[in-house]
Amino acid sequence: MIMTDKMIYIHIPFCDSKCFYCNFCSSIYSEKIKEKYFLKLVEEIKLNKNKNANISSIYIGGGTPSSIDQKYIKKIIKQINENFNVLKNAEITIEVNPCSISENKFLQYKKLGINRISFGVQSLNNKCLKIIGRTHTKKQAINAIKLAKKCGFSNINTDVLIGIPNQNYYKLKNTIKRLIKLKVQHISCYMLINEKGTKLTNIINNKKVKIISEDKCVKYYNNIFKYLKKYGYNRYEISNFAKKNYECKHNIGYWQLKEYYGFGLSAHSYVDGSRYANTCNIQEYLNNEFGYNKEKLSCLEKVEEMIMLSLRTVYGVDVKALNGLGYDVINEKKYEIDFLVKNKFITYENDTIKICEDKFGVTNQIILKLLP
């Protein structure tokens, strides 16, 4: 039987508190609900057992995985190992918050084979943290990163938000500067999106804080890109910067259309060319609602996804791969490609289309020109 390389995503929907900007499928639940949830999560993993799938990466996200007792993480890792073929060099990431982590948890994670920590830092400015409803402080975040390093983790990511209300470039740069000093290997910089229905959007609508314009956010982003590059953090995707050999394998897998299993509330899967998703309703999930809306991707859909995802990265999109799916982008979009190359928006070399380094700010507009 042919062994295939796949990934696994585990969704932990539990938090100690809800951040003001968050619209993810997460909330505050009782311990009884948590116990039931992990029983169902184990059940779902067993139902999808496939010892012929080589698992190259596991990502435990949320929610706040570090907010739950490590016994639950141990249970899930055990089930994955029993039901799938986890490669010895697999990247195993867990998301943590600075105020819900401890030395004991880090050591337990290490023992379980977790080898990558992703911190939800967002900012190292206490005023900015308060505006977005984060419960940790600058000091807690710094100490938590130091603790992870002390416990032997040498692959650490920190998430940073650009566009926090009342944030200025000085505050943003100071956060990045301190993270560089802490020698984290990976930094993700995301533009803050004011999602409908969140507490932050209500605060903004009531004009209690000053929102930052999109143009200013793009300017901040471009400056941070140059600053990180100066210190050896290479951008390999719009929002992701890493030291050499510390790019996130799991995220790269998504952008390269690698297949993956998604387990847990609201998790999505892409297996055997089909996509399907779990319910976002926790009671439905606890009643065995595993996977629905299963659909086989057509060649056209694969083409669209390949272009949209691959062009977000510095690796670009493989023209031969598009040809294999029946889309001759070079001939069908000859005028658009000539225009984009001439005006230095993209390069086309060695059967690969890439967005130019200084044009990532207009990635969406470029993608629209190349879609079928």
FENNOR-V307470 format. One line per field, one symbol per residue. ss: DSSP state (H for helix, E for strand, - for the rest). psi: psi as a letter, one per 30 degrees, with the letter a starting at -180 (. if undefined). burial: I if it has 9 or more other ideal C-beta (glycine too) atoms within 8 Angstrom, else O. A space follows every 10 residues. Layout:
ss->???
psi->???
burial->???
//
This chain:
ss->---EEEEEEE EE-E------ ------E--- HHHHHHHHHH HHHHHHH--E EEEEEEEEEE EE--HHH--H HHHHHHHHHH HHHEEEEEEE EEEEEE-HHH --HHHHHHHH H----EEEEE EE---HHHHH H------HHH HHHHHHHHHH -----EEEEE EE------HH HHHHHHHHHH H----EEEEE E-------HH HHHHH----- ---HHHHHHH HHHHHHHHHH ---EEEE--E EE------HH HHHHH----E EEE----EEE E--EEEE--- -HHHHH---- -EEEEE--HH HHHHHHHHHH --E---EEHH HHHH----HH HH-HHHHHHH HH---EEEE- -EEEE-HHHH HHHHHHHHHH --
psi->kkkljllkkk kjgklflkkf fkglilajll eeeeeeefee eeeeeefgkj fgjjjfkkjj aaajefflkf eeeeeeeeee efflikkegk kjkkklkfgg lleeeeeeee efgkgkkjki eelhjeeeee eggkflleee eeeeeeeeee ggkgjkkkkk kkgkkgklee eeeeeeeeee efhlfkkkjk kkkjkkflee eeeefghflk kkleeeeeee eeeeeeeeee ggjkkflegk kllkggkjee eeeefghkll kjklkgkllj khgkkllllf jeeeefggij klhkkkklee eeeeeeeeee fflffakjee eeefggjiee efheeeeeee eeghelljkh gkkkkkeggf fheeeeeeff l.
burial->OOOOOIIIII IIIIIIOIII IIOOOIOOIO OOIIOIIIOI IIIIIIOIOO OOIIIIIIII IIIIIIIIOI OIIIIIIOII OOIIIIOOOI IIIIIIIIII IOOOIIIIII OIOIOIIIII IIIIIOOIIO IIIIOIOIOI IIIIIIIIIO IOIOIIIIII IIIIIIIOOO IIIIIIOIII OIOIIIIIII IIOIIOOIII IOIIOOOOIO OIOOOOIIII IIIIIOIIIO OOIIIIIOOI IIIOOOIIII IIIIIIIIII IIIIIIIIIO IOOIIIIIIO OIOOIIOOIO OOOOOOIOOO OIIIIIIIII IIIOIIIIIO IIIOIOIOII OOIOOIIOOI IOOOIIOIOO OIIIIIOOII OOIOOIIOII OO
//
